[in-house]
Amino acid sequence: MEFSVKHFIRISGLLLAMLLLFTCPLTVGAINPGAEHSYMVEDDYDQSIIPQTYQFEYLIDGTFGETKLSTPQDMFISEQGELFIADTGNHRVLRLDATGKLLQTYTTGGDKPFSGPKGVFVDDEYLYVADTNNKRIVKLTLTGETIGEVVRPDSDLISADISFEPTKLMVCQNGLIYVIVGKEFMSITQDNEFMGYFGSEDVPFSLSNMLVNLFASDIQKKKLTKVQPSSYNNFTLGSDGLVYAVANKQSGQIKKITSVGENIYEEKFYGEYVYNNSNVLVAPSYADIAVDKNGIIFVCEANSRKIYQYDRKGNSIAVFGGEGTTEGYFAMPTAIDVDRDGRVYVLDSDRGAVQVFTSTKFMSQVLEALNLFENGEYDRAYEAWNEIVRLNAGYPLAHDMLGTIEYKRKNYTAAMAHFEISGNQEEYGKAYGERMHDLITQNFALVAIGIIVVVLAAAWGLGKLKKLVDKWNRQLFHIAGD
């Protein structure tokens, strides 16, 4: 029953979307990029097709005079809506307005030219550049005056084989610098004092490694691969003060890290396995992460060239984009950010360009419904999610949210119906358990009488059975009766 209902709803939604596509008039010259890539990924890795979620708005083609962006690796949007791009191949950082107009070019820090900068961060007053090849972090005013630099801290806690080549960085309100150096995620003061590793995970226990360390020779140990904690690719600072990061892992690739280094985001697999150019199935590799003012997460994935979107609890909201060279597709997305108005900016390293997207009406409704729910306005959220279901009956997230609201209202039967459609077996089981508990509680007297009747009937039946067995035994063994 679960399979038939779930897939019937999905197919109905798809047929409705196709009907609208072929019956609604299209504006000549209108761009509808990546529409076939608008879907969401469920916990069982099924893809649920949904209406288009983000539409291409405009392109910043990356050409400034006679020079074009060359393998840019990072992008940052300031509070004023300006774009700062680490133009790695051209050894510079660019400052643009929101439309892509060049405002300023930064090429040096102090008396040394930048060399292959891969990271950029901006606060209210200063620009910070991860000057990768020069093995330093440079702090400048927005007008380009060098304030200072941070180099490799003098600390015994940093391994001697780590080359201080910073790639990504950000600065907290307290002035502490978070930086990725190789596989390490560390924190440093602006006075060059090493504060420790951040967001690190314990290496899992391995009996084989323990035995090797006990009995192998030094030469044998050196030949073995050293087990290391997962490395981080990128991070960003949310408006809530938390660090959002993407890690190289088979599961739990997205992190929401507190000030004490604890991950509070659900530890599960995010994204999809895809076939690479060699036709080998590979796990997701997230290049960057962004978070909007309401805690909605966006990550760009290097293998599929897609953008994955998640809510505060790790639920899949939408997937869009894909590999290509036309608007709405990406050759190699390396950075992503969201401005204060919700526009999504994607930096394409191979194309040397930035694409800007705005949410469709459908996605705007989804984001509004999520925000209402997170703010505890459950009645308004319920109406909003019902409207979304009217537009797309097969959107699993909508049924999950409606089921959650019904569960909070203690309408467990209605909650079960929504969780059945969404295929959420865990929440369906919880609602079913509560429903059974209510039935037993509401009918306790009848249940108790029923139990007593069953017990008495069983006792009476056992007595009759015993007498019958005794009779058979007497007849079988010719024992005289009493």
C-alpha positions as CSV (number, residue, x, y, z in Angstrom):
1,M,0.0,0.0,0.0
2,E,2.8,2.4,0.9
3,F,4.5,1.9,-2.5
4,S,1.4,2.4,-4.6
5,V,0.2,5.5,-2.8
6,K,3.6,7.1,-2.8
7,H,4.3,6.5,-6.5
8,F,0.8,7.3,-7.6
9,I,1.1,10.7,-6.1
10,R,4.5,11.3,-7.6
11,I,3.4,10.2,-11.1
12,S,0.3,12.4,-10.8
13,G,2.5,15.4,-9.9
14,L,4.8,14.7,-12.9
15,L,1.9,14.4,-15.3
16,L,0.5,17.7,-14.0
17,A,3.8,19.5,-14.5
18,M,4.1,18.1,-18.1
19,L,0.6,19.3,-18.8
20,L,1.4,22.8,-17.6
21,L,4.6,22.8,-19.6
22,F,2.9,22.1,-22.9
23,T,-0.3,24.2,-22.4
24,C,1.1,27.4,-20.9
25,P,2.4,30.0,-23.3
26,L,6.2,30.7,-23.2
27,T,7.8,34.1,-23.6
28,V,10.0,34.3,-26.6
29,G,13.7,34.3,-25.6
30,A,12.9,33.3,-22.0
31,I,15.5,31.1,-20.3
32,N,14.4,28.1,-18.3
33,P,17.7,26.5,-17.3
34,G,18.1,23.3,-15.4
35,A,14.4,22.7,-15.1
36,E,14.8,18.9,-15.6
37,H,17.3,19.0,-12.7
38,S,14.8,20.4,-10.2
39,Y,14.2,17.5,-7.8
40,M,14.8,16.5,-4.2
41,V,16.6,13.5,-2.8
42,E,14.9,11.4,-0.2
43,D,16.5,9.4,2.6
44,D,16.2,6.3,0.4
45,Y,18.0,8.1,-2.4
46,D,14.9,8.3,-4.6
47,Q,14.5,11.4,-6.7
48,S,11.2,13.3,-6.4
49,I,10.7,15.6,-9.4
50,I,9.4,19.0,-8.3
51,P,8.7,22.3,-10.1
52,Q,11.6,24.5,-11.1
53,T,13.1,26.0,-7.9
54,Y,15.7,28.6,-9.1
55,Q,15.9,30.5,-12.4
56,F,18.8,32.1,-14.0
57,E,18.7,35.9,-13.7
58,Y,22.0,37.2,-15.1
59,L,25.6,36.4,-15.8
60,I,28.8,38.1,-14.7
61,D,31.0,36.9,-17.5
62,G,34.3,37.6,-15.7
63,T,35.8,39.8,-18.5
64,F,37.3,43.0,-17.3
65,G,39.0,45.0,-20.1
66,E,41.3,42.6,-21.8
67,T,41.6,40.2,-18.8
68,K,39.2,37.4,-17.9
69,L,38.9,35.5,-14.6
70,S,41.4,32.7,-14.5
71,T,40.6,29.6,-12.4
72,P,39.0,31.7,-9.6
73,Q,38.7,29.7,-6.4
74,D,36.7,31.7,-3.9
75,M,34.0,34.4,-3.7
76,F,32.5,36.4,-0.9
77,I,29.5,38.7,-0.7
78,S,29.8,41.6,1.8
79,E,26.9,43.0,3.8
80,Q,26.8,45.8,1.3
81,G,26.1,43.3,-1.5
82,E,29.5,43.7,-3.1
83,L,31.4,40.6,-4.6
84,F,35.0,39.9,-3.8
85,I,36.5,37.2,-6.0
86,A,39.9,35.4,-5.5
87,D,41.1,35.5,-9.2
88,T,43.7,32.8,-8.5
89,G,45.2,32.4,-11.9
90,N,45.6,36.2,-12.3
91,H,47.1,36.5,-8.8
92,R,44.6,39.2,-7.7
93,V,41.4,39.8,-5.8
94,L,38.5,41.7,-7.5
95,R,35.9,43.9,-5.9
96,L,32.6,44.1,-7.9
97,D,29.2,45.5,-7.4
98,A,26.2,43.2,-7.5
99,T,25.8,43.5,-11.3
100,G,29.5,42.7,-11.9
101,K,30.9,46.2,-12.5
102,L,34.5,46.3,-11.4
103,L,35.1,48.6,-8.5
104,Q,38.7,47.8,-7.4
105,T,41.6,45.4,-8.0
106,Y,43.9,44.2,-5.2
107,T,47.2,42.8,-6.4
108,T,49.7,43.2,-3.5
109,G,49.9,42.9,0.3
110,G,52.7,45.1,1.6
111,D,55.5,45.1,-0.9
112,K,54.9,41.6,-2.1
113,P,52.5,40.8,-5.0
114,F,49.8,38.2,-4.4
115,S,50.6,34.7,-5.7
116,G,47.7,32.3,-6.4
117,P,45.3,33.6,-3.7
118,K,42.6,30.9,-3.1
119,G,40.5,32.5,-0.3
120,V,38.9,35.8,0.5
121,F,36.8,37.2,3.4
122,V,35.4,40.6,4.1
123,D,34.0,42.2,7.3
124,D,32.7,45.7,7.9
125,E,36.2,47.3,7.6
126,Y,38.8,44.9,6.3
127,L,39.6,42.5,3.4
128,Y,41.4,39.2,4.3
129,V,43.2,37.3,1.6
130,A,44.6,33.8,1.7
131,D,47.7,34.5,-0.3
132,T,48.3,30.8,-0.8
133,N,51.6,30.5,-2.7
134,N,53.2,33.2,-0.5
135,K,52.2,31.2,2.6
136,R,50.4,34.0,4.4
137,I,47.1,35.7,5.2
138,V,47.0,39.4,4.3
139,K,44.8,42.0,6.0
140,L,43.9,45.1,4.1
141,T,41.5,48.0,4.3
142,L,38.8,48.1,1.6
143,T,40.8,50.8,-0.1
144,G,43.8,48.5,-0.4
145,E,46.1,49.7,2.4
146,T,47.9,46.8,4.0
147,I,47.4,46.5,7.7
148,G,49.4,43.3,8.4
149,E,49.9,39.7,7.7
150,V,49.7,36.3,9.4
151,V,52.2,33.6,8.6
152,R,52.9,30.2,10.1
153,P,52.5,30.4,13.8
154,D,55.4,29.3,16.0
155,S,53.9,26.4,17.8
156,D,55.0,22.8,18.5
157,L,51.4,21.7,18.0
158,I,51.6,22.3,14.3
159,S,53.3,19.3,12.6
160,A,56.6,20.1,10.9
161,D,55.5,18.5,7.7
162,I,52.6,20.9,7.3
163,S,53.3,23.7,4.8
164,F,51.4,26.8,5.8
165,E,49.6,27.4,2.5
166,P,46.2,28.8,3.5
167,T,43.3,28.1,1.0
168,K,40.1,29.3,2.8
169,L,39.6,31.6,5.7
170,M,37.0,33.6,7.7
171,V,37.2,35.9,10.7
172,C,34.8,35.8,13.6
173,Q,33.5,38.8,15.5
174,N,36.1,38.3,18.2
175,G,38.8,38.7,15.5
176,L,39.9,35.0,15.6
177,I,40.9,33.7,12.1
178,Y,39.7,30.3,11.0
179,V,41.8,28.9,8.2
180,I,42.1,25.7,6.2
181,V,45.7,24.7,5.6
182,G,46.1,21.5,3.6
183,K,43.9,19.0,5.5
184,E,43.9,21.0,8.7
185,F,41.2,23.3,10.0
186,M,42.9,25.6,12.5
187,S,42.3,28.9,14.4
188,I,44.9,31.6,14.7
189,T,44.8,35.1,16.3
190,Q,45.7,38.1,14.3
191,D,48.9,38.3,16.3
192,N,50.0,35.0,14.9
193,E,49.2,32.9,17.9
194,F,48.0,29.3,17.2
195,M,44.8,28.6,19.1
196,G,44.3,25.0,18.1
197,Y,42.5,22.7,15.6
198,F,38.9,23.3,15.1
199,G,36.0,20.9,14.3
200,S,38.4,17.9,14.4
201,E,37.0,14.4,14.7
202,D,38.4,11.5,16.6
203,V,40.1,8.9,14.4
204,P,38.1,5.6,14.8
205,F,39.7,2.8,16.7
206,S,41.3,0.1,14.6
207,L,42.5,-3.2,16.1
208,S,44.8,-3.9,13.1
209,N,46.5,-0.5,13.4
210,M,47.0,-1.1,17.1
211,L,48.6,-4.5,16.5
212,V,50.8,-3.0,13.8
213,N,52.0,-0.3,16.2
214,L,52.8,-2.9,18.8
215,F,54.7,-5.5,16.7
216,A,55.8,-3.9,13.4
217,S,59.2,-2.6,12.8
218,D,59.9,1.1,12.3
219,I,60.4,0.5,8.5
220,Q,57.1,-1.4,8.2
221,K,55.3,1.3,10.1
222,K,56.6,4.0,7.7
223,K,55.3,2.0,4.7
224,L,51.7,1.9,6.1
225,T,49.3,4.6,5.4
226,K,48.6,6.8,8.4
227,V,44.9,7.0,9.4
228,Q,43.9,10.7,9.6
229,P,40.7,12.5,10.5
230,S,38.5,13.8,7.7
231,S,39.7,17.0,6.0
232,Y,37.6,20.1,5.3
233,N,37.1,21.6,1.8
234,N,35.4,24.9,2.8
235,F,33.3,26.7,5.4
236,T,31.3,29.8,6.0
237,L,30.1,31.8,9.0
238,G,26.3,31.9,9.5
239,S,24.3,34.8,10.9
240,D,23.7,32.7,14.0
241,G,27.5,32.7,14.7
242,L,27.9,29.0,13.9
243,V,30.5,27.6,11.4
244,Y,29.0,25.7,8.5
245,A,31.5,23.4,6.8
246,V,31.8,20.7,4.2
247,A,34.2,17.8,4.8
248,N,35.7,14.9,2.8
249,K,33.7,12.0,4.3
250,Q,31.5,9.2,3.2
251,S,28.8,10.4,5.5
252,G,28.2,13.5,7.5
253,Q,29.8,15.7,4.9
254,I,27.9,18.8,6.0
255,K,28.7,20.3,9.4
256,K,27.2,22.9,11.7
257,I,29.8,23.5,14.3
258,T,29.4,25.4,17.6
259,S,32.1,27.6,19.2
260,V,33.4,24.6,21.2
261,G,33.9,22.6,18.0
262,E,30.8,20.3,18.3
263,N,28.9,19.4,15.2
264,I,25.1,19.8,15.8
265,Y,23.9,19.0,12.2
266,E,22.5,15.5,11.6
267,E,25.2,13.0,10.9
268,K,24.0,11.2,7.7
269,F,24.9,10.9,4.0
270,Y,24.2,14.0,2.0
271,G,23.8,14.1,-1.8
272,E,24.1,11.3,-4.3
273,Y,26.6,8.9,-5.8
274,V,27.3,9.8,-9.4
275,Y,29.3,8.4,-12.3
276,N,32.4,10.5,-13.1
277,N,34.1,10.9,-16.6
278,S,35.7,7.5,-16.2
279,N,32.3,5.9,-15.6
280,V,33.2,5.1,-12.0
281,L,30.7,5.6,-9.3
282,V,32.0,8.3,-6.9
283,A,30.8,9.9,-3.6
284,P,29.9,13.6,-3.5
285,S,32.8,16.1,-3.2
286,Y,31.5,19.4,-2.0
287,A,33.5,22.5,-3.0
288,D,31.8,25.1,-1.0
289,I,28.9,25.9,1.3
290,A,26.7,28.9,1.9
291,V,23.9,29.6,4.3
292,D,21.1,32.3,4.0
293,K,19.8,34.5,6.8
294,N,17.2,31.8,7.7
295,G,19.6,28.9,8.1
296,I,19.0,27.4,4.7
297,I,22.1,25.6,3.4
298,F,23.4,25.5,-0.2
299,V,26.4,23.3,-1.2
300,C,28.0,23.0,-4.7
301,E,29.1,19.5,-5.7
302,A,32.1,19.1,-8.0
303,N,31.3,15.7,-9.5
304,S,27.7,16.3,-10.6
305,R,28.1,20.1,-10.9
306,K,24.8,20.4,-9.1
307,I,23.6,22.6,-6.2
308,Y,22.1,20.8,-3.2
309,Q,19.8,22.7,-0.8
310,Y,19.0,21.6,2.8
311,D,16.9,23.0,5.6
312,R,18.1,23.5,9.2
313,K,17.5,19.9,10.1
314,G,19.2,18.3,7.1
315,N,16.1,17.6,5.0
316,S,16.6,17.8,1.2
317,I,14.8,20.8,-0.2
318,A,15.9,20.8,-3.8
319,V,18.6,20.0,-6.3
320,F,19.3,22.1,-9.5
321,G,21.9,22.7,-12.1
322,G,24.2,20.0,-13.6
323,E,27.1,19.8,-16.0
324,G,27.0,22.1,-19.0
325,T,28.2,25.4,-20.5
326,T,24.8,27.1,-20.9
327,E,23.0,29.3,-18.4
328,G,21.8,27.2,-15.5
329,Y,24.6,24.6,-15.8
330,F,28.2,24.6,-14.6
331,A,31.5,23.4,-15.9
332,M,33.1,23.4,-12.5
333,P,31.4,25.2,-9.6
334,T,34.0,26.2,-7.0
335,A,32.2,28.7,-4.8
336,I,28.7,29.6,-3.8
337,D,27.1,32.5,-1.8
338,V,23.7,34.0,-1.0
339,D,23.0,37.7,-0.7
340,R,20.6,39.3,1.8
341,D,17.8,39.2,-0.8
342,G,18.1,35.4,-1.3
343,R,19.9,35.5,-4.7
344,V,22.2,32.6,-5.2
345,Y,25.7,33.3,-6.8
346,V,27.7,30.4,-8.2
347,L,31.3,30.9,-9.2
348,D,32.3,28.7,-12.2
349,S,36.1,28.2,-12.2
350,D,36.4,26.6,-15.6
351,R,34.1,29.2,-17.3
352,G,35.6,32.1,-15.3
353,A,32.1,33.5,-14.7
354,V,29.5,34.0,-12.0
355,Q,25.8,33.0,-12.5
356,V,23.1,34.6,-10.4
357,F,19.8,32.8,-9.6
358,T,16.6,33.9,-8.0
359,S,14.0,31.7,-6.5
360,T,10.8,30.8,-8.4
361,K,7.4,31.3,-6.9
362,F,7.3,27.7,-5.9
363,M,10.6,27.9,-4.0
364,S,9.6,31.2,-2.4
365,Q,6.6,29.5,-1.0
366,V,8.7,26.6,0.3
367,L,11.1,28.9,2.0
368,E,8.3,30.9,3.5
369,A,6.6,27.7,4.8
370,L,9.9,26.5,6.3
371,N,10.4,29.9,8.0
372,L,6.9,29.9,9.5
373,F,7.5,26.4,10.9
374,E,10.9,27.3,12.4
375,N,9.3,30.3,14.1
376,G,6.6,28.2,15.7
377,E,3.8,29.6,13.6
378,Y,2.3,26.1,13.0
379,D,-1.2,27.1,11.9
380,R,0.2,29.5,9.2
381,A,2.8,26.9,8.2
382,Y,0.1,24.3,7.9
383,E,-1.8,26.5,5.4
384,A,1.4,27.3,3.5
385,W,2.4,23.6,3.2
386,N,-1.1,22.7,2.1
387,E,-0.9,25.3,-0.7
388,I,2.4,23.7,-1.8
389,V,0.8,20.3,-1.9
390,R,-1.9,21.8,-4.1
391,L,0.8,22.9,-6.5
392,N,2.8,19.7,-6.3
393,A,1.1,16.8,-4.6
394,G,4.2,14.6,-4.6
395,Y,6.6,16.9,-2.8
396,P,7.8,14.7,0.0
397,L,9.1,17.6,2.2
398,A,5.7,19.2,2.2
399,H,4.1,15.9,3.5
400,D,6.8,15.5,6.0
401,M,6.1,19.0,7.4
402,L,2.4,18.5,7.4
403,G,2.8,15.1,9.1
404,T,5.1,16.8,11.7
405,I,2.5,19.5,12.4
406,E,-0.3,16.9,12.7
407,Y,1.9,14.9,15.1
408,K,2.4,18.0,17.2
409,R,-1.4,18.5,17.2
410,K,-1.7,14.8,18.3
411,N,-3.7,14.0,15.1
412,Y,-1.7,10.8,14.7
413,T,-3.9,9.2,12.0
414,A,-3.6,12.3,9.8
415,A,0.2,12.4,10.5
416,M,0.5,8.7,9.5
417,A,-1.3,9.5,6.2
418,H,1.3,12.2,5.3
419,F,4.3,10.2,6.4
420,E,3.0,7.3,4.3
421,I,3.0,9.5,1.2
422,S,6.4,10.9,1.9
423,G,7.8,7.5,2.6
424,N,9.1,8.5,6.1
425,Q,9.0,5.1,7.8
426,E,10.6,6.3,11.0
427,E,8.1,9.1,11.7
428,Y,5.3,6.9,10.5
429,G,6.3,4.4,13.1
430,K,6.3,7.0,15.8
431,A,2.8,8.3,14.8
432,Y,1.6,4.7,14.7
433,G,2.9,4.0,18.2
434,E,1.2,7.1,19.6
435,R,-2.1,6.2,17.8
436,M,-2.0,2.7,19.4
437,H,-1.3,4.2,22.8
438,D,-4.3,6.5,22.5
439,L,-6.5,3.7,21.4
440,I,-5.5,1.6,24.4
441,T,-5.8,4.6,26.8
442,Q,-9.3,5.6,25.4
443,N,-10.6,2.0,25.6
444,F,-8.8,0.9,28.7
445,A,-11.9,-0.6,30.4
446,L,-12.8,-2.6,27.3
447,V,-9.2,-3.7,26.9
448,A,-8.9,-4.7,30.6
449,I,-12.2,-6.7,30.4
450,G,-11.0,-8.3,27.2
451,I,-7.8,-9.4,28.8
452,I,-9.6,-10.8,31.8
453,V,-12.0,-12.7,29.5
454,V,-9.1,-14.1,27.5
455,V,-7.3,-15.2,30.7
456,L,-10.4,-16.8,32.2
457,A,-11.2,-18.5,28.9
458,A,-7.6,-19.8,28.7
459,A,-7.7,-21.0,32.2
460,W,-11.1,-22.8,31.6
461,G,-9.8,-24.2,28.4
462,L,-6.6,-25.5,30.0
463,G,-8.7,-27.2,32.8
464,K,-10.9,-28.9,30.2
465,L,-7.8,-29.9,28.2
466,K,-6.2,-31.4,31.3
467,K,-9.3,-33.5,32.1
468,L,-9.5,-34.7,28.5
469,V,-5.7,-35.7,28.6
470,D,-6.2,-37.5,31.9
471,K,-9.1,-39.4,30.4
472,W,-7.1,-40.4,27.3
473,N,-4.2,-41.6,29.5
474,R,-6.5,-43.8,31.6
475,Q,-8.0,-45.3,28.5
476,L,-4.6,-45.8,26.9
477,F,-3.0,-47.4,29.9
478,H,-6.2,-49.1,31.2
479,I,-6.2,-47.2,34.4
480,A,-9.4,-47.4,36.4
481,G,-11.2,-44.1,37.0
482,D,-11.8,-42.5,40.4
